Amino acid sequence: MPTKIMKVASIGALILAALFWKYASSYQLPLRFVVSLGAVMVAVQAVRARKRGWALGFYAITLAFNPFVTVGTFTGNLAFCLVLASLAPFTVSLLTLRTQPLLSIPSITDRTPGSLSL
């Protein structure tokens, strides 16, 4: 559930950045933080699901949007294309990558254990 919330938050942040591109440079630190955190969470989910291609792609998004070591600023057409290109993997992962449900362990206090008591 937290991964799904971060996917939606990252999609929302990228859409807002694309819509208000003129002002994107003034709020690039929160944008970088939200998108990189979401990308790390999706990459971990992809590793657990054994989808290495997805994991590599989201690790690349994490590096591109790294808030601690900035590669560049969000100005120009190349950065706008990066924002739009990052929007697609998050959207597709929201629809395709699912969290694996945890299997429950059978209880030792079950009323019908399936065997006779001693």
C-alpha positions in Angstrom: 0.0 0.0 0.0 2.8 2.6 0.7 4.3 1.8 -2.7 1.0 2.5 -4.4 0.7 5.7 -2.5 4.2 6.8 -3.6 3.5 5.8 -7.2 0.4 8.1 -7.2 2.3 10.9 -5.4 5.1 10.6 -8.0 2.7 10.7 -10.9 0.9 13.7 -9.4 4.2 15.5 -8.8 5.3 14.8 -12.4 2.0 15.9 -13.8 2.1 19.2 -11.8 5.7 19.8 -12.9 4.7 19.3 -16.6 1.6 21.5 -16.3 3.4 24.3 -14.5 6.7 23.9 -16.2 7.4 27.6 -16.2 7.6 27.5 -12.4 9.2 24.1 -12.0 12.7 25.5 -11.1 11.3 27.1 -8.0 10.0 23.8 -6.5 12.5 21.4 -8.0 13.8 20.1 -4.6 10.4 18.7 -3.4 9.8 17.3 -6.9 13.2 15.6 -6.9 12.6 14.2 -3.4 9.1 12.8 -4.1 10.0 11.3 -7.5 13.3 9.7 -6.3 11.7 8.2 -3.2 8.9 6.8 -5.3 11.3 5.4 -7.8 13.4 3.7 -5.0 10.2 2.1 -3.6 9.1 0.9 -7.0 12.6 -0.5 -7.8 12.5 -2.4 -4.5 9.1 -3.8 -5.4 10.4 -4.8 -8.8 13.4 -6.6 -7.3 11.1 -8.5 -5.0 8.9 -9.5 -8.0 12.1 -10.5 -9.9 11.6 -7.9 -12.6 15.2 -6.8 -13.1 14.4 -4.6 -16.1 11.9 -2.6 -14.2 14.3 -2.3 -11.3 17.1 -0.9 -13.5 14.8 1.6 -15.1 13.6 2.9 -11.7 17.1 3.1 -10.4 18.0 5.2 -13.4 15.0 7.5 -12.6 16.3 7.7 -9.0 19.7 8.8 -10.2 18.2 11.4 -12.5 16.0 12.9 -9.8 18.5 12.5 -7.0 17.8 15.5 -4.6 21.2 15.2 -2.8 23.6 15.1 -5.8 21.9 17.2 -8.6 22.9 16.5 -12.1 21.3 19.6 -13.5 18.4 22.0 -13.0 14.9 21.6 -14.3 15.0 24.1 -17.1 15.0 23.6 -20.8 13.4 21.2 -23.2 15.6 18.2 -22.2 14.5 18.4 -18.6 10.9 18.7 -19.7 11.3 15.5 -21.8 12.8 13.8 -18.8 9.8 14.7 -16.7 7.4 13.4 -19.4 9.5 10.3 -20.0 9.5 9.5 -16.2 5.7 9.8 -16.1 5.2 6.8 -18.3 7.0 4.1 -16.3 5.3 5.2 -13.1 1.9 5.0 -14.8 2.6 1.6 -16.3 4.0 0.3 -13.0 0.9 1.4 -11.2 -1.1 -0.9 -13.5 1.2 -3.8 -13.9 3.5 -4.2 -10.8 1.5 -5.6 -7.9 2.6 -6.2 -4.4 3.0 -9.9 -3.6 0.5 -10.8 -0.8 1.9 -12.3 2.3 0.9 -15.9 2.9 -0.6 -16.6 6.2 0.9 -19.2 8.5 -1.6 -21.9 9.7 -2.5 -21.4 13.3 -1.5 -23.9 15.9 -4.7 -23.2 17.8 -7.0 -24.0 14.9 -10.3 -25.7 15.9 -10.1 -28.2 13.1 -6.4 -29.1 12.7 -7.1 -32.1 10.4 -5.5 -34.6 12.8 -6.5 -36.4 16.0 -5.4 -35.1 19.3 -3.1 -37.1 21.5 
